Each structure stands twice: as C-alpha cells, then as structure tokens.
C-alpha cells in the first residue's frame, strides 16, 4: 500500500514539474514576440506629390489599408518579422517590397510610385 502511495506521489510531482516547464517555455515565446505599428507615406516618384487612396497590403496577414489625404498609411499591432508589402494605385505601376524587415527600429516606410507609361 505504501508503495502505491509513494508511486502516486512521485507521479503527481513529475506531472506538475513538466507542466511548469511547458508554461515557462510558452511565456518565453510570448515575451520575444513584439507588436509594432507600421506607418508610411506614398508619393509620386516624379512630382513628389502625396497620393490619396493608394491600396497598401501587408501580405499573408489579411490586412489592407488606404492612404489618407496626405498620403499616409498605418497598420496597427503587427508582429515583428519579414513581410511582403504590395502597393497599388490606378495609373501607377504596382510595387511590391519583398521581405521588408519590420521591427521596433524600422517600422516607417516611404514609398515612391512610378506612373504607368
């Protein structure tokens, strides 16, 4: 009987130890993932004028925004990492910025679009 109780107590102890280690690993992963806001501005490459209503897509996130009257755009709560960003506007060439590194130091983008020929 004492053997069964001892085995049961050892099993319970190890179960709690494993659970605590898994929870600690999860907390470490969450701590290393940072959220940032990505902002930017879109202008005409030739004239330098800001462009209103430009579609800016953060690929593989499902997020899409349009520039305001001053050509500015903003994405909120983006996980740091590398993203493809697609910029589209009528009468301008579509531009894709491949593997843009988004982190706490580089979350501001200035884009110049070329008019279509």
N, C-alpha and C positions, 0 to 999 in steps of 0.2 A: 504494500500500500504506500509506504514511504517512497519507494522508488518511482511509482506513478506520479505522485505529487511533485517530486523533485524534477522529473522529466517535464511535467506540465509547466512548472515554474521556469525552467530553462527555456522551453519553447516560447513562452509568453515574453520573457526578457529579450530573446533574439528577435522576435516579431516587432517589438517596439523599437529596437535598435535599427533594424532595417528600414522601418517606416520613417524614423527621424532622419536617416541619411538621405532617403529619397526626397523628403521635403526640403532639406538643406540644399540639395542639388537644384531643385526647382527654383528656390529663392535666388540662387546664384545666377541662373539663366535669366531670370526676370530683371535682376539688377544690372546686367550687362546690356540689355536691350533699352536703348534710349529713344524717346519720341521727340521729333523736332517739327518745326513749322518751316515749310519751303515757300519762299517768296521769289518773285521775279518781275521782270519788265520786258515787254516785247515792243521793238521799234522796227521801222522800215530801214533796211540796210543803206539805201541811197540817200534818203532825205533826213533820216534820224527822227522822224515824227513817230509818236507813240501810236500804237494800233489798238483800237477798241473792238471787243468781241472776238478776239482770237481764241480758238479752242486749244487748250493745253491739257494733255492726257498723261497721267502717270501710269505707265503700262504695268499690267499684272496686279494692279491694286483696285481697279474698278473706279478710280477717282478721275473726274474730269471737271475742269473749271474754265471760265471765260474771263478774258482781261476786262478790266473796268475802263472808264473814260480816260484814265491816264495811262493805260497800257499795263497796269499792274495785275498780278495774279497771286494767289496764295493757296497752299494746301496745308491743312492742319493735322497734327498728330500722325506724322509719318515715321515709321520705324527706320532707323538709320540703316544704310546699306547702299547697294548699287541699283539704279533704276534706269530704264529706257524712258525718255520723255519725248512725246510727239507733239509738234506744234503745227496747227493747220489754220489757214485763213484763205478766204476767197481771193483769187487773183494773185496769190503768192505761192511760192514753191513750198511744199511740205518739208518740214525739217524734223529729223529725229536725232536726238542727242543720246548716243549709246553709252550704257553703263556709267551714267553720271553718279559720282560718289556723293551721297547725301549723308552728312554727319553734322555735328554741332559747330564745326568750323566752316563748312561750305554748304549753306542752305539758301544762298541768294544766287539767282540765275538772271543774266541779262542776255536776251535773245534778239538777234537781228535777222529779219526775214527778207529774202530776195523776192522782188516782184517777178511774176512769170513773164517770159519774153513774148 
